[in-house]
């Protein structure tokens, strides 16, 4: 005979309800934050208990709140162990780097045990109507889910990810219980692959469209423009190099013309230079005497010209020149040929070509900078679009997984119904992110309250019969088993 009254009318749906407010939770949150900072993290255990008790106590089912019964000292124990392990790992790897090769596999082996103990702690300290939840220990399944499956995700390049979510939720639900009755999970791996199929196809299509229509043409055009401009700039640089060479040749021609006009001035030097009978000191003395004579003649000529009013005299010649410490070349006054070259300017046509080339180069450089700016702006827009698309992807997957997990969970015939919508989650995430960013994190309590209220409003409990009869049966079984003793190794370290 069924423990529920089959002739009775099916009980009414029991919606979940969240009654917390942002103002109340802000007071708890700010005090927890300040005390945690002041105590260097020690108060975090009490902060966690206060936060969970607030959210549990304001989550109602059938008018009855949930309870969180954990002791802060037990949480502090788990926190201290986690910190000690982290410090020991860092010290050992810094002092003996080879030890990381041994410690990492050891931590991977311990991970399933930590996960199971944390789930046991959390379930045992959660209750509704004075009946606690429970979690069955299954270390082998935990090792498969949290060690083997993540490796398979990497090997299969993400194709194993939907199955991982299926196995993880099946592990959590099938090993959880209320009182002495375990939950049952009815979803299949195909259901999770269907959830991931649509957004993954949409992401693939969007990436292909962006690459084909925006990124590839833009960067291709930018590359061609940049290559063309670099070639033109190189050609212009080569032309300028040719002009400089022509100027050097012009200077050499000037020197040749200058020597040709005054052959007698260098005849003695050349003759002395090739005469082996004349010593180097005699050559220097003759050259110095000739230079001083030329300077004297130049000073006399300047006295008879318009430059007679200048202050330059023969005495202005440096002392080291008169002492013969240095060797100097023959100084000649400006002749008629020098006057011609001194007054010579670039032809107007060459000047126009140089000015035009410089203007064209500046214009081309500006175009290159503009193209770089456009490419940077397009990159930022694409990154923003990809971020929004990723946010939509996460919101869609999370909402569908929430609905699938709750809709596929059963407790002795009692079921759940969840109808969370992806667009609502996207709006909550985007608005929460903007408000929290603009308030420098002070609106975090408001964001958490909004999310908790929305999720509770979308979740309904569907009793399969008289719920009071089920509750009484659970209490009798618990009393028959005696009071459950706590395990000293139960930990709560944030799993």
MIKE-503033 format. One line per 8 residues: for each residue z negated, y, x of C-alpha. Coordinates in Angstrom, 2 decimals, decimal comma, padded with zeros to 5 digits. Layout:
N
Z:Y:X | ...
This chain:
495
000,00:000,00:000,00 | 000,92:003,42:001,33 | -002,04:005,55:002,34 | -000,48:008,47:000,43 | -000,41:008,70:-003,34 | 003,19:007,75:-004,20 | 002,82:008,92:-007,82 | 001,65:012,39:-006,84
004,04:015,27:-006,62 | 005,38:015,96:-003,11 | 003,07:018,56:-001,54 | 004,35:022,05:-001,10 | 005,77:023,14:002,25 | 003,23:024,57:004,66 | 004,64:027,43:006,73 | 003,16:028,48:010,04
001,84:032,02:010,26 | 000,88:034,31:013,11 | -001,58:037,12:012,34 | -002,10:038,70:015,76 | -001,31:042,35:016,45 | -000,11:044,14:019,55 | -003,07:046,54:019,49 | -005,64:043,75:019,53
-003,89:041,76:022,21 | -003,34:044,83:024,40 | -007,11:045,24:024,77 | -007,43:041,61:025,87 | -004,41:041,83:028,15 | -005,39:045,01:030,00 | -008,96:043,81:030,61 | -007,71:040,45:031,86
-005,27:042,16:034,20 | -007,82:044,55:035,70 | -010,53:041,92:036,17 | -008,05:039,47:037,71 | -007,00:042,10:040,26 | -010,58:043,11:041,04 | -011,72:039,49:041,53 | -008,62:038,57:043,58
-007,46:036,07:040,97 | -010,75:034,29:040,28 | -011,00:035,76:036,78 | -007,56:034,36:035,92 | -009,20:031,19:034,52 | -011,24:033,20:031,99 | -008,22:035,40:031,30 | -006,13:032,33:030,45
-008,78:030,97:028,09 | -009,13:034,32:026,31 | -005,36:034,64:025,92 | -004,88:031,11:024,59 | -007,80:031,39:022,21 | -006,34:034,58:020,80 | -002,88:033,08:020,22 | -004,25:029,75:018,95
-006,75:031,43:016,67 | -004,11:033,67:015,12 | -001,66:030,81:014,52 | -002,37:029,38:011,06 | -001,13:026,26:009,30 | -002,16:025,90:005,69 | -004,60:028,76:006,21 | -006,41:026,92:009,03
-006,21:028,27:012,59 | -005,68:026,25:015,73 | -008,44:026,08:018,35 | -008,36:026,14:022,14 | -011,47:024,45:023,53 | -010,95:024,51:027,31 | -013,74:025,47:029,70 | -012,77:028,27:032,13
-014,55:026,45:034,97 | -012,25:023,45:034,53 | -009,22:025,75:034,75 | -010,74:027,47:037,78 | -011,06:024,04:039,41 | -007,37:023,37:038,94 | -006,51:026,86:040,17 | -008,66:026,42:043,28
-007,07:023,05:044,07 | -003,58:024,49:043,67 | -004,39:027,45:045,95 | -005,99:025,18:048,56 | -002,96:022,89:048,59 | -000,60:025,86:048,92 | -002,60:027,36:051,81 | -002,82:024,01:053,60
000,90:023,47:053,20 | 001,77:026,91:054,61 | -000,60:026,56:057,55 | 000,58:023,09:058,43 | 004,25:024,02:058,27 | 003,68:027,14:060,41 | 001,62:025,34:063,05 | 003,47:022,01:062,93
006,94:022,61:061,40 | 007,70:018,89:061,55 | 004,87:018,23:059,08 | 006,94:019,73:056,26 | 009,18:016,66:056,42 | 006,16:014,52:055,56 | 004,37:016,85:053,13 | 007,39:017,53:050,93
007,92:013,86:049,94 | 004,16:013,56:049,40 | 004,19:016,54:047,05 | 007,12:015,03:045,15 | 005,14:011,81:044,70 | 002,07:013,70:043,46 | 004,10:015,86:041,03 | 004,27:013,28:038,16
000,51:012,78:038,37 | -000,08:016,55:038,23 | 002,22:016,95:035,21 | 000,57:014,12:033,26 | -002,97:015,34:033,99 | -002,04:018,88:032,98 | -000,54:017,67:029,69 | -003,64:015,59:029,01
-005,89:018,60:029,64 | -003,87:020,89:027,39 | -003,61:018,40:024,53 | -007,28:017,39:024,66 | -008,40:021,03:024,47 | -006,15:021,87:021,48 | -007,34:021,13:017,96 | -006,59:021,77:014,30
-009,13:021,19:011,57 | -011,57:019,77:014,13 | -009,18:017,03:015,22 | -007,95:017,20:018,78 | -004,52:016,46:020,08 | -003,94:013,90:022,82 | -001,42:012,85:025,46 | -000,71:009,32:026,63
-000,53:008,79:030,37 | 002,90:007,60:031,53 | 003,34:008,22:035,26 | 006,48:006,12:035,66 | 008,38:008,02:032,99 | 007,09:011,31:034,39 | 008,39:010,40:037,84 | 011,82:009,61:036,40
011,99:012,85:034,40 | 010,61:015,28:036,99 | 011,85:013,73:040,25 | 014,92:011,57:039,69 | 016,66:013,57:036,96 | 016,61:016,95:038,80 | 018,34:015,22:041,72 | 020,98:013,83:039,36
021,57:017,34:037,99 | 022,46:018,51:041,50 | 024,64:015,48:042,25 | 026,59:015,82:038,97 | 026,97:019,62:039,36 | 025,02:020,28:036,17 | 026,69:017,70:033,94 | 023,40:015,79:033,72
021,48:018,87:032,52 | 021,71:018,14:028,74 | 020,40:014,62:029,28 | 017,54:016,02:031,37 | 016,48:018,26:028,46 | 016,71:015,29:026,13 | 014,58:013,07:028,39 | 012,01:015,80:029,04
011,48:016,61:025,33 | 011,38:012,91:024,45 | 008,73:012,40:027,12 | 006,64:015,33:025,83 | 006,86:014,41:022,13 | 006,57:010,62:022,25 | 003,48:010,78:024,47 | 001,75:013,48:022,42
-000,46:012,68:019,46 | -002,70:014,18:016,82 | -005,94:012,30:016,62 | -004,97:008,67:017,16 | -001,43:008,98:015,81 | 001,47:009,62:018,18 | 004,42:011,84:017,40 | 007,88:010,31:017,24
011,10:011,87:018,54 | 014,35:011,00:016,76 | 016,93:013,16:018,55 | 019,56:011,59:020,79 | 021,24:012,60:024,02 | 024,43:013,36:022,09 | 022,59:016,01:020,10 | 021,67:017,85:023,30
025,20:017,56:024,70 | 026,51:019,12:021,49 | 024,18:022,07:022,02 | 025,46:022,69:025,56 | 029,13:021,99:024,79 | 029,93:025,16:022,84 | 028,35:027,72:025,18 | 029,70:025,97:028,27
033,23:026,01:026,87 | 032,80:029,64:025,85 | 031,57:030,52:029,33 | 034,53:028,73:030,91 | 037,00:030,57:028,68 | 035,39:033,95:029,39 | 035,43:033,35:033,15 | 039,11:032,34:033,07
040,01:035,40:030,97 | 038,15:037,76:033,28 | 039,72:036,25:036,37 | 043,24:036,23:034,92 | 043,24:039,60:033,18 | 040,92:041,81:035,20 | 039,64:040,66:038,56 | 042,70:039,05:040,12
045,21:041,81:039,19 | 042,78:044,59:040,11 | 041,93:043,23:043,54 | 045,54:042,24:044,17 | 046,73:045,77:043,46 | 043,89:047,20:045,49 | 044,79:044,94:048,42 | 048,48:045,90:048,28
047,69:049,62:048,09 | 045,25:049,35:050,95 | 047,70:047,39:053,09 | 050,50:049,90:052,40 | 048,29:052,86:053,23 | 047,11:051,24:056,45 | 050,71:050,67:057,51 | 051,64:054,29:056,77
048,59:055,56:058,64 | 049,51:053,35:061,61 | 053,06:054,71:061,61 | 051,76:058,27:061,48 | 049,41:057,54:064,35 | 052,32:056,18:066,41 | 054,35:059,33:065,70 | 051,46:061,52:066,82
051,20:059,48:070,01 | 054,89:060,15:070,65 | 054,33:063,90:070,29 | 051,49:063,81:072,81 | 053,68:061,99:075,31 | 056,37:064,61:074,85 | 053,83:067,37:075,60 | 052,82:065,59:078,79
056,44:065,35:079,85 | 056,82:069,04:079,06 | 053,87:069,87:081,29 | 055,36:067,79:084,09 | 058,66:069,63:083,71 | 056,81:072,95:083,97 | 055,25:071,86:087,26 | 058,65:070,82:088,64
060,20:074,12:087,63 | 057,31:076,01:089,19 | 057,71:074,18:092,50 | 061,49:074,68:092,44 | 061,12:078,44:092,04 | 058,83:078,78:095,12 | 060,02:076,22:097,67 | 058,86:078,21:100,72
055,25:078,18:099,56 | 055,04:074,40:099,93 | 057,40:073,90:102,84 | 054,69:074,39:105,40 | 052,30:072,05:103,57 | 054,86:069,31:103,29 | 055,90:069,72:106,89 | 052,31:069,66:108,05
051,52:066,66:105,89 | 054,28:064,62:107,52 | 053,69:065,93:111,06 | 051,39:063,44:112,81 | 050,76:065,82:115,71 | 048,86:068,29:113,53 | 045,20:067,37:112,89 | 043,54:067,37:109,48
041,30:070,32:110,46 | 044,31:072,40:111,52 | 046,10:071,61:108,28 | 043,00:072,67:106,27 | 042,63:075,88:108,25 | 046,27:076,76:107,73 | 046,06:075,99:104,04 | 042,91:078,11:103,68
044,49:080,99:105,57 | 047,60:080,80:103,42 | 045,48:080,69:100,23 | 043,45:083,75:101,28 | 046,67:085,62:102,12 | 048,11:084,76:098,73 | 044,94:085,98:096,99 | 045,07:089,23:098,93
048,69:089,74:097,91 | 047,81:088,96:094,31 | 044,98:091,49:094,36 | 047,32:094,12:095,75 | 049,89:093,38:093,03 | 047,22:093,59:090,32 | 046,13:097,00:091,58 | 049,65:098,34:090,87
049,87:096,89:087,35 | 048,12:097,46:084,01 | 045,37:095,01:085,08 | 044,15:097,43:087,77 | 041,18:098,29:085,55 | 039,75:094,82:085,68 | 036,65:093,98:087,75 | 038,16:091,04:089,55
038,30:091,49:093,36 | 038,79:089,39:096,41 | 035,03:089,22:096,88 | 034,79:087,27:093,62 | 036,22:084,24:095,41 | 033,49:081,60:095,68 | 031,64:081,36:098,96 | 032,36:077,71:099,36
036,05:078,54:099,32 | 035,64:081,00:102,19 | 033,51:078,53:104,12 | 036,19:075,88:103,89 | 033,88:073,29:102,30 | 036,42:072,28:099,75 | 040,12:071,73:099,82 | 042,05:073,87:097,38
045,60:073,94:096,23 | 047,82:076,95:096,77 | 047,22:079,55:094,06 | 050,25:081,40:092,82 | 050,47:084,31:090,41 | 052,14:083,86:087,09 | 055,84:084,07:087,47 | 058,55:084,69:084,97
058,78:080,97:084,15 | 055,09:080,80:083,23 | 055,43:083,80:080,95 | 058,17:082,02:079,10 | 056,11:078,86:078,56 | 052,98:080,86:077,75 | 054,69:082,50:074,85 | 056,38:079,33:073,65
055,18:077,91:070,27 | 056,00:074,78:068,30 | 059,17:075,13:066,29 | 058,49:075,97:062,63 | 060,15:072,76:061,56 | 057,80:070,61:063,68 | 054,77:072,49:062,37 | 055,89:071,89:058,81
056,32:068,19:059,51 | 052,83:067,94:061,03 | 051,27:069,81:058,12 | 053,12:067,63:055,61 | 052,04:064,45:057,38 | 048,39:065,57:057,44 | 048,52:066,43:053,75 | 050,11:063,11:052,89
047,46:061,27:054,90 | 044,64:063,10:053,12 | 046,23:062,35:049,77 | 046,63:058,67:050,63 | 043,02:058,45:051,86 | 041,84:060,00:048,62 | 043,84:057,42:046,68 | 042,26:054,63:048,70
038,77:055,99:047,97 | 039,64:056,27:044,30 | 040,81:052,68:044,25 | 037,59:051,56:045,94 | 035,55:053,49:043,36 | 037,47:051,92:040,50 | 036,97:048,46:041,96 | 033,22:049,08:042,35
032,94:050,36:038,77 | 034,82:047,34:037,46 | 032,55:045,04:039,45 | 029,47:046,66:037,92 | 030,89:046,35:034,42 | 031,75:042,71:035,01 | 028,24:042,03:036,34 | 026,73:043,70:033,29
028,96:041,68:030,99 | 028,07:038,45:032,79 | 024,36:039,28:032,50 | 024,67:039,85:028,76 | 026,71:036,69:028,42 | 024,09:034,74:030,39 | 021,38:036,18:028,14 | 023,34:035,10:025,07
023,83:031,65:026,61 | 020,09:031,23:027,23 | 019,16:032,51:023,78 | 021,65:030,18:022,10 | 020,53:027,11:024,05 | 016,82:027,83:023,58 | 017,10:028,47:019,87 | 019,15:025,31:019,31
016,78:023,20:021,40 | 013,73:024,58:019,55 | 015,31:023,70:016,23 | 016,45:020,27:017,39 | 013,06:019,31:018,87 | 011,00:020,37:015,84 | 013,49:019,03:013,31 | 013,53:015,67:015,13
009,74:015,33:015,45 | 007,74:013,20:013,03 | 004,00:012,49:012,67 | 003,32:009,48:010,42 | 006,05:010,57:008,03 | 005,18:014,28:008,22 | 008,01:016,37:009,58 | 008,81:019,90:010,71
011,62:022,33:010,01 | 012,68:025,13:012,35 | 015,51:027,57:011,72 | 015,40:029,94:014,68 | 018,64:031,92:015,03 | 020,29:032,75:018,32 | 021,18:036,33:017,35 | 017,52:037,01:016,51
016,44:035,70:019,90 | 019,07:037,82:021,64 | 017,84:040,92:019,83 | 014,22:040,10:020,69 | 015,03:039,53:024,37 | 017,17:042,67:024,76 | 014,83:044,99:022,85 | 011,74:043,58:024,56
013,38:043,97:027,97 | 014,33:047,59:027,31 | 010,94:048,60:025,91 | 008,97:046,82:028,63 | 011,17:048,38:031,35 | 010,89:051,90:029,92 | 007,09:051,61:029,64 | 006,70:050,08:033,14
005,26:046,84:031,72 | 002,65:048,36:029,39 | 004,42:046,95:026,33 | 004,27:043,33:027,51 | 001,61:042,51:024,87 | 003,83:043,97:022,15 | 006,77:041,83:023,34 | 004,70:038,63:023,36
003,30:039,29:019,90 | 006,80:039,89:018,51 | 008,10:036,59:019,91 | 005,07:034,59:018,71 | 005,27:036,08:015,21 | 009,00:035,35:014,95 | 008,71:031,72:016,10 | 005,82:031,05:013,70
007,73:032,59:010,81 | 010,65:030,19:011,39 | 008,55:027,00:011,57 | 007,50:024,98:008,50 | 005,41:021,80:008,21 | 006,72:019,28:005,66 | 003,91:016,91:004,54 | 005,03:013,46:003,46
002,03:013,07:001,14 | -001,55:014,13:000,68 | -002,50:015,73:003,97 | -006,26:015,49:003,28 | -005,97:011,70:003,12 | -004,24:011,64:006,49 | -006,92:013,89:008,02 | -009,76:011,69:006,74
-008,09:008,59:008,18 | -007,78:010,23:011,60 | -011,45:011,23:011,64 | -012,57:007,68:010,76 | -010,50:006,21:013,61 | -011,90:008,73:016,07 | -015,49:008,00:015,00 | -014,90:004,26:015,40
-013,65:004,75:018,95 | -016,63:006,88:019,88 | -016,67:010,23:021,61 | -013,93:010,53:024,20 | -015,22:011,33:027,64 | -013,40:013,87:029,74 | -011,68:012,91:032,94 | -012,87:014,75:036,03
-009,31:014,80:037,35 | -007,83:016,53:034,30 | -006,23:019,72:035,56 | -004,60:022,76:034,04 | -002,50:024,50:036,67 | 000,19:026,07:034,55 | 002,54:023,16:033,95
